[in-house]
Amino acid sequence: MGSGIYGIGVSALKVAQAGISVTSHNIANANTPGYTRQEILQSAMLPQNTGAGFFGQGADVTSVKRNYDEFLFAQVGEAQTKASNLNTQYALSQQVSNLLGDANGGLTPALQDFFSSINTVSNAPESVAARQTMIGSAQSLTNRLQTLDARLTEIRSGLNGQISNSTATINSYAKQIAALNDNIVRAQAQSGPNQTPNDLLDMRDQLLTQLSQEIRVSSVKQPDGSMDVFIGNGQSLVIGNQSSSLLAVSSTTDQTVLEVVYVNSKGISRIQQSALQGGNLGGYLGFRENVLDPAQNLLGRVAIGIADTFNQQHQQGIDLKGAIGGSFFTSGAPTATAATSNVGNSGLTATISSTSALTGRDYTLQFDGTSYSLFDNTDKVALQSFTAAQLATPQTVAGTGITLQLAAGSVADVAGDSFLIRPTAVGARDFKLSVTDPTKIAAANPIRANAPSTNLGSGVIAQPSVTGGVPVNVNLQQPISITFTSATTYTVTGTGAPVGPQAFTAGAAININGWSTQITGAPATGDKFTIGPNTNATTDGTNVLKLAQLQTTNTMVNGTASYQGAYGQLISQVGTQTRELSVTSTAQASMLAQVTKAQQSASGVNLDEEAANLLKYQQAYQAAAKAMAISQQMFDSLLQLGG
């Protein structure tokens, strides 16, 4: 019996010692990231049948258990990937919002200053100083548009670096997880299926959590202890002890943009960027697609709209020397880029058909082997399809403001060949001032109407306005005479004049050679009116007044917004996106804190609890030692009896 008590005491000592060891391990790793609290699992040893009953043989440690909740761990991973994604997008969007909405550095003050200088010229068209101020303000407007675009381009370049760093981090985590898989499988094979290498599992789970910060992942545990990890649309990142990788490469349609591709033993595969969701990488890609690209496109739309409409009005006036006005601004043209993966070598040209109809969106023209379909890259929907014969001539696409034309190459296009069309992307980048000589500002009306004092009737002719658009009618400044042959008819003489008597209606429009005027009142027979070149027009500010009116005229967004209104829509769009990201990222951070707290409650180390466990195992150890001492005393007593 003594030896039995001694053996039981020894087993109790071992159990207590194991408990103290595991508890000490917990305490030592209380602040180790990803560590999961461990505890011993003990059971009673098989009892011995003595005939007088079954006597216990002590206790044994069967395993060391991780207090691991797979459901809570998955919740933390999902909350983490969402939080990282939203925080990344919010931080980047805030940069764009602050840039565009800056009261001093945004476009608004430059626009206001420019049109203020135009109004100054309208008050003193003959003033070269006022005209020089207008040129200076126009240059400031040009510089501001270019600066804003350059800053957005800098953000884009920085984004490329962040994408590259993120893919490198993901690859590193994948390799480490694969290596741990190998170690875990080996360790578990040596110890048996019921004994798990807990610390190795913690290290792998921590890597998986860190990987979730970079990209959304899904994982599947295998019977041998390994874990397979997947990303995107099911692409395998880790299978057993083998890992694949991601690589940041130039886009096939835009060499300034980095895309993420999938690399495994079979080579490189292009994947949908929208499939790479969650984490920092998903945040970078989502920000570029949803905030940065639209912002740069919409800024370009404003620049193109200013250049187009301002030029049209400026070209309908004459400068201080009497010459018809030229283009005041130039802006970036649409780009149409063939994918580097194209088999065919056709060339696509995109031009602007209507600046008012421009949407600020990008498009993709894709060939399916039979026809070419144009897709809206924002909504991912097909807008229109064309045959090759149709695209051989210019095709205006309704609702886009662009016209497309395809030039067939020496190698025919094949199914899958595509082109990226960016109508407004470089509009602000290439915005330039074309007029630097103040005398070239076309402030005056090119034609002028006169009525001699010898007229007998009460007819009054309005100053004509140019209506033909640009380029102006070649006969615009040709002298025209209107002579009334009666109170209700008149004849017109001069180049471009209509033939024969014309019926007169007071106030009705008279349109000739690309200009329009009206005669009111009651002209008498023989009364004459003339329209001809506006000579000595240095004090005429008719056209510059029309230029000033463009500040509030709805020339953009299908005639619903002015320049400032269109820019305001851009600020509002980015601001709204930023506010939404602020709210959702804050909410997600709170959610992450909650699920992390729940997970730590179940799996984390509580030092108070561990201190209590130490005391418990210490007392158990002391009691076991006491039992062994008693067993020794009993054995000594037996020896004394024998003497």
C-alpha positions in Angstrom: 0.0 0.0 0.0 2.9 2.3 0.8 4.4 2.0 -2.6 0.9 2.6 -4.1 0.5 5.8 -2.1 4.0 6.9 -3.2 3.2 6.3 -6.8 0.0 8.2 -6.5 1.9 11.1 -4.9 4.5 11.1 -7.7 1.7 11.3 -10.3 0.1 14.1 -8.4 3.4 15.9 -8.3 3.8 15.5 -12.1 0.3 16.9 -12.7 0.8 19.9 -10.4 4.2 20.5 -11.9 2.6 20.4 -15.4 -0.1 22.8 -14.3 2.5 25.2 -12.8 4.5 25.0 -16.1 1.6 25.7 -18.3 0.4 28.5 -16.0 3.8 30.1 -16.0 3.9 29.8 -19.8 0.6 31.7 -19.9 1.9 34.4 -17.7 5.1 34.8 -19.7 3.0 35.2 -22.9 0.3 37.4 -21.5 1.4 40.2 -23.9 2.5 38.1 -26.8 0.3 39.0 -29.9 -1.9 36.1 -31.0 -1.1 33.9 -28.0 -4.0 31.7 -26.9 -4.3 30.7 -23.2 -3.4 27.1 -22.6 -4.5 24.6 -19.8 -3.7 21.1 -19.0 -6.2 18.3 -19.4 -5.8 15.7 -16.7 -7.6 12.4 -16.1 -7.6 9.7 -13.5 -5.3 6.7 -14.1 -6.9 3.3 -14.4 -7.8 1.9 -11.0 -6.4 -1.4 -9.6 -8.8 -4.2 -8.7 -7.7 -5.5 -5.2 -10.6 -7.8 -4.5 -11.6 -5.3 -1.8 -12.6 -2.8 -4.5 -10.9 -0.7 -7.2 -8.3 1.6 -5.8 -7.2 4.6 -7.8 -3.6 4.9 -9.1 -3.4 8.7 -9.3 -3.7 11.2 -12.1 -2.1 11.8 -15.5 -1.8 14.8 -17.9 -3.4 13.7 -21.2 -2.9 16.9 -23.2 -2.3 20.6 -23.2 -5.4 22.4 -24.6 -5.7 25.8 -26.4 -8.7 27.8 -25.3 -9.4 28.5 -28.9 -12.8 29.6 -30.4 -12.7 29.1 -34.1 -15.9 31.1 -34.6 -14.6 34.1 -32.7 -11.2 33.9 -34.4 -13.0 34.1 -37.8 -15.1 37.1 -36.6 -11.9 38.9 -35.6 -10.3 38.2 -39.0 -13.3 39.5 -40.9 -13.7 42.5 -38.7 -10.0 43.2 -39.1 -10.0 43.0 -42.9 -13.0 45.4 -43.0 -11.5 47.8 -40.6 -8.1 48.0 -42.4 -9.9 48.4 -45.7 -12.1 51.3 -44.5 -9.3 53.0 -42.6 -7.1 52.9 -45.6 -9.7 54.3 -47.9 -10.7 57.0 -45.4 -7.2 58.3 -44.9 -6.6 58.5 -48.7 -10.0 60.0 -49.5 -9.4 62.7 -46.8 -6.3 63.8 -48.8 -8.4 64.3 -52.0 -11.3 66.0 -50.1 -8.9 68.4 -48.4 -7.1 69.1 -51.6 -10.2 69.9 -53.7 -12.2 71.7 -51.0 -9.4 73.9 -49.8 -10.8 77.4 -49.6 -7.4 78.9 -50.8 -5.9 76.1 -52.8 -8.9 74.7 -54.6 -10.2 75.8 -58.0 -13.0 78.1 -56.7 -10.9 81.1 -55.8 -9.0 80.9 -59.1 -12.3 80.8 -61.0 -13.7 83.8 -59.1 -10.5 85.8 -59.6 -10.5 85.0 -63.4 -14.1 86.1 -63.9 -13.6 89.2 -61.8 -10.7 90.2 -64.1 -13.0 89.6 -67.1 -15.6 92.0 -65.6 -12.8 94.6 -65.2 -12.0 94.3 -68.9 -15.7 94.7 -69.8 -15.8 98.0 -67.9 -12.7 99.2 -69.8 -12.1 97.2 -72.9 -9.5 99.6 -74.2 -7.4 99.3 -71.1 -4.3 97.2 -71.8 -3.6 97.1 -68.1 -7.0 95.5 -67.4 -6.4 93.0 -70.2 -3.0 92.2 -68.8 -4.6 91.5 -65.4 -7.1 89.1 -67.2 -4.1 87.3 -68.8 -2.5 87.0 -65.4 -5.7 85.6 -63.8 -6.1 83.2 -66.7 -2.6 81.9 -66.1 -3.3 81.5 -62.4 -6.4 79.5 -63.3 -4.3 77.4 -65.6 -1.7 76.8 -62.9 -4.3 75.9 -60.4 -5.9 73.2 -62.6 -2.5 71.8 -63.4 -1.4 71.8 -59.8 -4.6 70.0 -58.6 -4.1 67.4 -61.3 -0.4 67.0 -60.4 -1.3 66.5 -56.8 -3.8 63.8 -57.7 -1.2 62.2 -59.9 1.3 62.2 -57.0 -1.3 60.4 -54.9 -1.7 57.9 -57.7 2.1 57.4 -57.8 2.2 56.9 -54.1 -0.6 54.5 -54.3 1.5 52.4 -56.7 4.2 52.1 -54.1 1.7 51.2 -51.4 0.2 48.5 -53.6 3.7 47.0 -54.3 4.5 47.0 -50.6 1.2 45.4 -49.7 1.7 42.6 -52.2 5.2 42.0 -50.9 3.8 41.8 -47.3 1.1 39.3 -48.4 3.8 37.2 -50.1 5.9 37.2 -47.0 3.0 36.1 -44.8 2.1 33.4 -47.3 5.6 31.9 -47.2 5.6 32.0 -43.4 2.3 30.3 -43.1 3.4 27.6 -45.6 6.6 27.1 -43.5 4.5 26.8 -40.3 2.2 24.4 -42.0 5.2 22.1 -42.7 6.4 22.4 -39.1 2.9 21.7 -37.7 2.3 18.7 -39.9 5.7 17.2 -38.8 5.1 17.9 -35.1 1.6 16.5 -35.2 2.7 13.4 -37.0 5.3 12.8 -34.3 3.0 13.4 -31.3 -0.2 11.8 -32.6 -3.5 13.3 -33.8 -4.7 14.3 -30.3 -1.6 16.3 -29.4 -1.3 19.7 -31.1 1.7 22.0 -31.2 -0.2 24.9 -29.6 2.4 27.6 -29.9 3.0 26.9 -33.6 -0.8 27.1 -34.2 -0.9 30.4 -32.4 1.9 31.7 -34.6 0.1 30.6 -37.7 -3.2 32.2 -36.6 -1.4 35.4 -35.8 0.0 35.4 -39.3 -3.4 34.8 -40.7 -4.7 37.8 -38.7 -1.9 40.0 -40.0 -2.6 38.7 -43.5 -6.3 39.7 -43.0 -5.1 43.3 -42.5 -3.7 43.3 -46.0 -6.4 41.3 -47.9 -9.6 39.4 -47.2 -8.8 35.6 -46.9 -10.6 32.4 -46.3 -9.0 29.3 -44.8 -9.7 25.6 -44.6 -8.0 23.4 -42.0 -6.9 20.0 -43.2 -6.8 16.7 -41.2 -3.0 16.7 -41.1 -3.0 20.0 -39.2 -2.1 22.2 -42.2 -4.2 25.2 -43.3 -5.1 26.2 -46.9 -5.5 29.9 -47.5 -7.5 31.4 -50.4 -8.0 35.0 -51.7 -10.0 36.8 -54.4 -12.3 34.5 -56.4 -10.9 31.4 -54.8 -7.2 31.7 -55.9 -5.1 29.6 -53.5 -2.4 31.5 -51.7 -1.2 28.7 -49.5 -1.7 25.0 -50.0 0.0 22.8 -47.4 3.7 23.8 -47.4 3.5 25.5 -50.9 2.7 29.2 -51.4 1.7 31.2 -54.4 2.2 35.0 -54.6 0.9 38.3 -55.9 2.8 40.7 -58.1 2.2 44.4 -58.9 2.6 45.0 -62.6 1.6 47.7 -65.0 -1.9 47.7 -66.4 -2.3 46.4 -69.9 -4.1 49.6 -70.8 -2.5 52.2 -68.6 1.3 52.0 -67.9 1.0 54.5 -65.1 -1.3 52.2 -63.1 -0.2 49.1 -61.2 -2.5 46.1 -61.1 -2.2 43.0 -59.0 -1.7 39.7 -60.7 -1.6 36.1 -59.4 1.6 34.1 -59.7 1.9 30.3 -59.1 3.8 27.4 -60.6 1.8 27.7 -63.8 2.7 31.3 -64.4 1.1 34.7 -64.2 -2.7 35.1 -64.3 -4.6 38.4 -64.6 -7.4 38.7 -62.0 -10.3 41.1 -61.6 -9.0 43.9 -59.3 -12.5 44.2 -57.8 -12.1 40.6 -56.5 -9.2 41.6 -54.3 -11.4 43.0 -51.5 -10.7 43.8 -47.8 -7.6 44.8 -46.0 -5.1 47.5 -47.0 -4.7 46.2 -50.6 -8.4 46.1 -51.2 -8.5 49.7 -49.7 -5.9 50.9 -52.1 -7.6 49.4 -55.2 -11.1 50.5 -54.0 -9.9 54.1 -53.4 -8.3 54.3 -56.8 -11.4 53.0 -58.6 -14.1 54.7 -56.5 -12.5 58.0 -55.5 -9.2 58.9 -57.2 -10.0 58.1 -60.8 -13.5 59.7 -60.7 -12.1 62.8 -59.0 -9.3 63.3 -61.6 -11.8 62.6 -64.4 -14.3 65.1 -63.1 -11.6 67.7 -62.6 -10.6 67.1 -66.3 -14.2 67.5 -67.3 -14.3 71.0 -65.7 -11.1 71.9 -67.5 -12.3 70.7 -70.9 -15.7 72.4 -70.4 -14.0 75.7 -69.6 -11.7 75.5 -72.6 -14.4 74.5 -75.0 -17.2 76.9 -74.1 -14.8 79.9 -73.4 -13.1 79.3 -76.7 -16.3 79.2 -78.6 -17.4 82.6 -77.3 -13.9 84.1 -77.6 -13.7 83.1 -81.2 -16.9 85.0 -81.9 -15.3 88.4 -81.0 -12.5 90.6 -82.3 -9.4 91.8 -80.6 -7.9 95.3 -80.3 -6.5 95.0 -83.8 -9.8 93.9 -85.3 -8.9 90.3 -85.8 -11.3 87.5 -85.1 -10.5 85.9 -81.7 -8.6 82.6 -81.5 -8.6 79.8 -78.9 -8.1 81.3 -75.5 -7.3 77.9 -73.7 -6.4 74.4 -74.7 -7.1 71.3 -72.7 -6.3 67.6 -72.7 -7.8 65.4 -75.4 -9.5 62.0 -74.8 -7.1 59.0 -74.7 -7.9 55.7 -76.3 -5.3 53.0 -75.5 -5.1 49.5 -76.9 -4.4 46.8 -74.4 -0.8 45.4 -74.5 -2.4 42.0 -74.6 -4.2 42.7 -77.9 -3.4 40.3 -80.8 -4.7 42.8 -83.4 -3.1 46.2 -84.0 -6.1 48.3 -84.8 -6.0 51.9 -83.6 -8.9 53.6 -81.9 -9.4 57.4 -81.8 -11.7 59.2 -79.4 -12.8 62.8 -79.8 -15.2 65.0 -77.9 -18.6 65.5 -79.5 -20.1 67.5 -76.7 -18.4 68.8 -73.6 -21.8 69.3 -71.9 -22.6 65.6 -72.3 -19.3 64.4 -70.8 -19.8 62.2 -67.8 -16.3 62.0 -66.2 -16.4 58.2 -66.6 -14.0 55.8 -68.4 -15.1 53.2 -70.9 -13.8 50.0 -72.4 -14.3 49.0 -76.0 -14.1 45.2 -76.3 -14.2 42.9 -79.3 -16.0 39.6 -79.0 -15.0 38.2 -82.4 -18.0 39.6 -84.1 -18.7 43.1 -82.8 -17.2 45.8 -80.6 -19.1 46.6 -77.4 -18.6 49.8 -75.4 -18.8 49.2 -71.6 -19.2 51.9 -68.9 -16.3 51.1 -66.4 -18.3 52.4 -63.5 -21.6 50.5 -63.9 -20.0 47.6 -65.8 -22.8 47.7 -68.4 -22.7 47.7 -72.2 -23.8 51.0 -73.7 -23.7 50.3 -77.4 -22.3 47.8 -79.9 -20.8 48.4 -83.3 -19.6 46.4 -86.3 -16.2 47.0 -87.7 -17.7 48.6 -90.7 -19.6 51.1 -88.5 -16.5 52.0 -86.5 -14.6 52.6 -89.7 -16.5 55.9 -89.7 -16.9 58.2 -86.7 -19.6 57.0 -84.3 -21.0 59.3 -81.6 -22.1 57.4 -78.5 -25.2 58.8 -77.0 -24.9 60.0 -73.4 -21.1 60.0 -73.3 -20.1 63.2 -75.2 -17.5 61.2 -77.2 -17.1 60.0 -80.8 -15.2 56.8 -81.7 -13.5 55.7 -84.8 -11.5 52.5 -85.4 -8.6 52.3 -87.9 -8.0 48.7 -88.9 -4.5 47.5 -88.5 -2.4 45.0 -90.5 -3.3 42.3 -88.0 -7.0 41.8 -87.4 -8.5 42.0 -83.9 -9.5 38.8 -82.2 -12.0 38.0 -79.4 -10.8 39.6 -76.2 -8.9 42.5 -77.7 -9.9 45.7 -75.9 -9.3 49.5 -75.7 -9.5 51.8 -72.6 -11.1 55.2 -73.4 -10.5 58.0 -70.9 -12.3 61.1 -72.2 -11.3 63.5 -69.5 -8.4 62.0 -67.5 -5.8 64.4 -68.8 -8.1 67.4 -69.3 -6.7 69.4 -66.4 -3.1 68.1 -66.8 -2.9 69.5 -70.4 -4.9 72.7 -69.7 -2.9 75.6 -71.1 -3.4 79.3 -71.8 -3.1 80.0 -75.5 -3.4 83.9 -75.4 -0.5 85.7 -73.8 -0.7 89.0 -75.7 -3.4 91.3 -74.0 -4.3 92.9 -77.3 -5.4 89.4 -78.5 -8.3 89.3 -76.1 -11.4 89.4 -78.3 -13.5 91.7 -76.3 -15.5 93.4 -79.0 -18.4 92.3 -81.3 -17.1 91.6 -84.8 -20.0 93.4 -86.5 -22.0 96.5 -85.9 -25.4 97.8 -87.0 -26.1 101.4 -88.0 -29.1 103.4 -88.9 -28.6 106.8 -90.7 -30.2 109.8 -89.2 -32.1 110.3 -92.5 -34.4 107.4 -91.8 -38.0 108.7 -91.5 -39.7 105.8 -89.6 -39.5 104.7 -86.0 -37.6 101.5 -86.8 -34.7 100.6 -84.4 -32.2 97.9 -85.2 -30.5 95.9 -82.4 -26.8 95.3 -82.3 -26.3 91.9 -84.0 -24.9 88.9 -82.2 -22.9 86.1 -83.6 -25.1 82.9 -83.8 -23.3 80.6 -86.2 -20.8 79.2 -83.7 -17.2 78.4 -84.6 -15.5 78.5 -86.9 -17.4 81.7 -87.7 -19.1 82.1 -91.1 -16.6 83.4 -93.7 -19.1 86.1 -94.6 -19.7 87.2 -91.0 -18.2 90.7 -91.5 -19.3 91.3 -95.1 -21.3 94.5 -95.3 -25.1 94.0 -95.5 -27.7 96.6 -96.3 -31.4 96.3 -95.4 -33.6 98.7 -97.3 -37.4 98.9 -96.7 -39.4 98.9 -99.9 -42.6 99.3 -97.9 -43.7 99.2 -94.3 -44.0 95.4 -94.5 -41.2 94.4 -96.9 -37.5 94.9 -97.2 -34.6 93.8 -99.5 -31.1 92.8 -98.5 -28.0 93.4 -100.5 -24.4 92.2 -99.9 -22.5 89.0 -99.9 -24.6 86.1 -98.5 -27.8 88.2 -98.6 -31.1 86.4 -99.3 -32.6 87.0 -102.7 -35.8 88.9 -103.2 -38.1 90.9 -101.0 -38.4 89.8 -97.4 -41.5 90.1 -95.3 -41.1 92.3 -92.2 -42.4 91.5 -88.8 -41.4 93.9 -86.0 -39.1 92.1 -83.5 -38.6 89.0 -85.7 -35.1 87.6 -86.0 -33.2 88.4 -89.1 -30.4 85.8 -89.6 -27.7 86.3 -92.2 -24.1 85.1 -92.5 -24.0 83.7 -89.0 -25.4 86.7 -87.1 -28.8 87.7 -85.9 -30.5 91.0 -85.2 -34.0 92.4 -84.9 -35.7 95.6 -86.1 -38.5 97.0 -83.9 -40.8 99.9 -84.4 -42.3 100.9 -87.8 -39.7 101.6 -90.5 -40.8 103.9 -93.3 -40.4 103.2 -97.0 -36.9 104.0 -98.0 -35.4 103.6 -94.5 -32.1 101.8 -94.6 -30.0 99.8 -92.0 -26.5 98.6 -92.4 -24.5 95.8 -90.7 -20.8 95.6 -91.3 -17.3 95.2 -89.6 -17.0 96.8 -86.2 -14.1 99.1 -86.9 -12.5 101.3 -84.2 -14.0 98.9 -81.6 -11.4 99.5 -78.8 -14.1 100.6 -76.4 -16.6 97.8 -77.3 -16.9 95.2 -74.6 -19.9 93.3 -76.1 -18.1 90.0 -76.5 -16.2 90.2 -73.2 -19.5 90.7 -71.4 -20.7 87.4 -72.9 -17.5 85.8 -71.7 -18.2 87.1 -68.2 -21.7 85.7 -68.4 -20.2 82.2 -68.8 -19.4 82.2 -65.1 -23.1 81.6 -64.2 -24.3 80.0 -67.5 -25.1 76.3 -67.2 -22.8 75.0 -70.0 -21.9 71.7 -68.3 -23.5 68.4 -67.2 -26.1 68.5 -69.9 -26.8 72.1 -69.4 -27.6 71.8 -65.6 -24.4 73.2 -64.1 -21.9 76.1 -64.5 -18.2 75.7 -64.2 -18.4 76.3 -60.5 -21.4 74.1 -60.2 -19.6 71.2 -61.9 -16.6 71.7 -59.6 -19.0 71.9 -56.7 -20.4 68.5 -57.7 -16.9 67.1 -57.6 -16.2 68.5 -54.1 -19.6 67.2 -53.0 -19.0 63.7 -54.4 -15.6 63.3 -52.8 -16.8 64.9 -49.6 -19.8 62.6 -49.3 -17.6 59.6 -49.9 -15.1 60.7 -47.3 -17.8 61.3 -44.7 -19.3 57.9 -45.4 -15.9 56.3 -45.0 -15.4 58.3 -41.7 -18.6 57.0 -40.3 -18.3 53.4 -41.4 -14.6 53.2 -40.4 -15.4 54.4 -36.9 -18.3 51.9 -36.6 -16.1 49.1 -37.9 -13.3 50.0 -35.5 -15.9 49.7 -32.7 -17.0 46.4 -34.0 -13.4 45.1 -34.2 -12.9 46.2 -30.6 -16.0 44.3 -29.5 -15.2 41.0 -31.3 -11.6 41.3 -30.2 -12.7 41.7 -26.6 -15.0 38.7 -26.9 -12.2 36.7 -28.4 -9.7 37.7 -25.7 -12.3 36.9 -23.0 -12.4 33.3 -24.4 -8.8 32.9 -25.4 -6.7 35.6 -23.8 -4.6 35.4 -20.7 -6.2 36.8 -17.5 -3.3 37.4 -15.0 -5.6 37.3 -12.0 -6.9 33.9 -13.1 -3.4 32.6 -13.7 -2.3 33.8 -10.3 -5.1 31.8 -8.7 -4.1 28.8 -10.8 -0.5 29.1 -9.6 -1.8 29.1 -6.0 -4.0 26.1 -6.8 -1.2 24.0 -8.4 1.2 25.1 -5.6 -1.1 23.8 -3.0 -1.7 20.6 -5.0 2.1 20.2 -5.3 2.6 20.6 -1.6 -0.2 18.2 -0.8 1.3 15.6 -3.1 4.6 16.0 -1.5 3.0 15.6 1.9 1.4 12.3 0.7 4.8 11.1 -0.4 6.3 12.0 3.0 3.5 10.0 4.7 4.2 7.1 2.5 7.8 7.2 3.4 7.0 7.3 7.1 4.7 4.3 6.7 7.5 2.4 4.9 10.0 3.3 7.7 7.6 2.1 10.4 7.4 -1.3 8.6 11.2 -1.5 8.6 11.4 -0.8 12.3 8.8 -3.6 13.0 10.9 -6.0 11.1 14.0 -5.2 13.2 
